[in-house]
Amino acid sequence: MTLRYLDFDYSEDGDGCGNWDAMASVAGEHLPALHAEIAEVLDWAHTCFGEQRGPIEDGGLWDYDLQAVEETSTSQSLRYDDTERRVVAAAGTTGTPRHTVTLSLCGTAAFCDAFRERFAVE
């Protein structure tokens, strides 16, 4: 499977355990596709390693953290008032919400190797 929204970065600790971290930010119309991609990744992990999920330090082979935030932004127009000698801001229009999701997976070398192979990530 080629990941379209999740772009994972990999890091490793001194004990050989790896961390895969991804963040994606999409407009509302792409949110269902992003959620489906996250579900695909987590379904694979639960199917292949599910019984061994838990903190590595407690003997687990893998774990994950999933978080999201919805943000809207409002543009501003700025102008310099030369009479008052200051910058004056006026609110503009509010844009469409963006949905930012972070997914972090950690695991043993075996989990990371299988993840790398399944999702063709480096």
C-alpha positions as CSV (number, residue, x, y, z in Angstrom):
1,M,0.0,0.0,0.0
2,T,1.3,3.5,-0.9
3,L,0.5,6.0,1.8
4,R,-1.0,9.2,0.4
5,Y,-1.4,11.3,3.4
6,L,0.9,9.9,6.1
7,D,4.6,10.7,5.6
8,F,6.5,8.8,8.3
9,D,9.8,9.9,9.8
10,Y,11.8,7.2,11.5
11,S,14.0,7.4,14.6
12,E,15.6,4.8,16.7
13,D,16.7,4.7,20.4
14,G,19.8,3.1,21.8
15,D,18.0,-0.2,22.5
16,G,17.0,-0.7,18.8
17,C,13.4,0.3,19.3
18,G,12.0,2.4,16.5
19,N,9.6,5.3,16.3
20,W,7.5,6.1,13.2
21,D,6.0,9.6,13.4
22,A,3.6,11.1,10.8
23,M,1.5,14.3,10.7
24,A,-1.0,15.1,8.0
25,S,-3.1,18.3,7.6
26,V,-6.1,18.2,5.3
27,A,-9.3,20.1,4.5
28,G,-12.6,18.5,5.5
29,E,-13.2,16.8,2.1
30,H,-10.0,14.8,2.5
31,L,-10.6,13.8,6.1
32,P,-12.5,10.5,5.4
33,A,-9.6,9.4,3.2
34,L,-7.0,10.3,5.8
35,H,-9.0,8.4,8.5
36,A,-9.2,5.4,6.2
37,E,-5.4,5.5,5.7
38,I,-4.9,5.7,9.5
39,A,-7.3,2.8,9.9
40,E,-5.4,0.7,7.3
41,V,-2.1,1.2,9.2
42,L,-3.6,0.5,12.6
43,D,-5.6,-2.5,11.2
44,W,-2.4,-4.0,9.9
45,A,-0.6,-3.4,13.2
46,H,-3.5,-5.0,15.2
47,T,-3.8,-7.9,12.8
48,C,-0.1,-8.7,12.8
49,F,1.0,-7.7,16.3
50,G,-2.2,-6.9,18.2
51,E,-1.9,-9.2,21.1
52,Q,1.6,-7.8,21.8
53,R,0.5,-4.1,21.9
54,G,1.8,-2.2,24.9
55,P,4.6,-0.1,26.2
56,I,8.0,-1.5,25.1
57,E,9.4,-1.2,28.6
58,D,6.6,-3.4,29.9
59,G,7.3,-6.2,27.3
60,G,5.1,-4.9,24.5
61,L,6.2,-5.2,20.9
62,W,4.5,-2.1,19.7
63,D,2.3,0.8,20.7
64,Y,0.8,3.9,19.1
65,D,-0.4,7.4,19.9
66,L,-3.1,9.1,17.8
67,Q,-4.1,12.8,18.2
68,A,-6.0,15.4,16.1
69,V,-6.9,19.0,16.1
70,E,-9.3,21.0,14.0
71,E,-8.1,24.6,13.2
72,T,-9.6,27.5,11.4
73,S,-7.8,30.7,10.5
74,T,-8.9,34.2,9.8
75,S,-7.0,36.4,7.5
76,Q,-6.2,40.0,8.5
77,S,-5.6,43.0,6.5
78,L,-3.0,45.4,7.8
79,R,-2.5,49.0,7.0
80,Y,-0.3,51.7,8.4
81,D,-2.2,54.8,9.7
82,D,0.3,57.6,9.2
83,T,-1.8,60.0,11.3
84,E,-1.8,57.7,14.3
85,R,1.7,56.4,13.4
86,R,0.6,52.8,14.0
87,V,-0.4,49.6,12.3
88,V,-4.1,48.9,12.2
89,A,-5.5,45.4,11.7
90,A,-8.9,44.4,10.4
91,A,-10.3,40.9,10.4
92,G,-10.9,39.3,7.1
93,T,-12.7,36.1,6.2
94,T,-12.5,32.9,8.1
95,G,-11.1,30.0,6.0
96,T,-12.3,26.4,5.9
97,P,-11.2,24.2,8.8
98,R,-8.1,22.1,8.5
99,H,-7.8,18.8,10.3
100,T,-4.3,18.0,11.6
101,V,-3.6,14.4,12.7
102,T,-0.5,13.0,14.2
103,L,0.2,9.2,14.4
104,S,3.2,7.8,16.2
105,L,4.0,4.2,16.3
106,C,6.8,2.6,18.3
107,G,8.1,-0.9,18.2
108,T,10.8,-3.5,18.4
109,A,13.1,-4.1,15.5
110,A,10.9,-6.9,14.2
111,F,7.8,-4.6,14.2
112,C,9.7,-1.8,12.5
113,D,11.1,-4.1,9.8
114,A,7.6,-5.5,9.1
115,F,6.1,-1.9,9.0
116,R,8.8,-0.8,6.6
117,E,8.2,-3.7,4.3
118,R,4.4,-3.4,4.4
119,F,4.2,0.3,3.8
120,A,7.4,0.8,1.7
121,V,8.7,3.5,4.0
122,E,12.3,4.3,5.0
